[in-house]
Amino acid sequence: MARKIDKKTARQRSEQAPAAPETPIGFDRRNYALFGVSLGLILLGFLFLTSPALGGGFPFIHPFAAGANGFLTMNVAPVLLVLGYCVFLPWAIIARPK
């Protein structure tokens, strides 16, 4: 059964500030920002994963001098990839608009 709403309550509801614009799939600015962070971490992780010893990457970055067994390749790249894929990407999908 529908409840009755008096004119005063209806007027107050119509005067409230409009919510932040959403896209048709329900994402807002925060979701897209988290997607951007996730994409940045993933790209940075894959760029750190490449090394000059394997035929790619950044020959101008000094920590890559160690090749495939360098600190960035063995430690930083996997952490960035896990953060990008397993933390920020799901968070961007699951986070509700405010």
N, C-alpha and C positions, 0 to 999 in steps of 0.2 A: 504494500500500500504506500502510495506516495505521500510524503509529508508536505504540509502547507508551508509556504515561505511568504512572509509578509513583504510589503513593498520596501521597507527600510532595509531589510536584510538583502534583498535582491539588488538594491541600489549600491550597498556597500561592496558586494561582490563584484559588481560591474566597474566600480571605481578603483579596484586594486590594480597595482602595477602589472603590466603584462609580463609573462615569464620570458626567459631567454629564448631566442629563436632556436628551434631544433630542426634537424634535417629529417627527411621522411623515415630514416631508420632509427631515429631517436638519439643521435649523438649530438653533443654540444661541443663548445670550444675546448673544454677540459679533455674530452675523449680524443679529439684530434691532436691536442698537444701531447698526450700520452702516446698516440700512434707515432708522432714525429720523434719523440724521445726513443721509442722502441726501434724505429727505423734507423735512427742515428747510431744507436748502440750496436745494432746488427751490422751495419755497414762498416763501422769502425772496427768491430771484431773481425770481420772477414778481411779487411785491409791489413790489420795486424797479423792475421794468420798467414798471409802471403809473405814470402821472404825472397831476397835476391838469390839465395841458394837453390830455390825451386823454380826460378825463372819468372818471377813477377814481383809485385810489391813496390816498396819505396826504397830505392837505393840511397836516397838523400837523408834518411832518418838514421841517426847514429846507432840506436839500440839494435837495429837489424844486422849490425856487423857480425853478430854471432851466428847468423844464418838460421837454419831450421830449429836449432836448439837454443835460441835466444830467449830472454825473459819475456818479451812481448808475445812471441809465438807460443811459448809453452804455458804461460801463466795468465797473462792479461787477456788475450784473445778468447780463450774458453770462458772466462768469467763474464766478459762483455756479451758474448753470444748467449749464455744462459740467462743473464739479466734481461737481455732484449727479448728472447723468445719465451722464457718461462715466467717472467715477472711483469714486465711492462706491457707486452702485447695482450696477455689475458686481462690485465688490469684495465687497459684501454677499452676492451670489449665489454667487460662486466660493469665498469663504473657507471652509476646512474647519473643522469643530469640532475642538477640541483633545482 
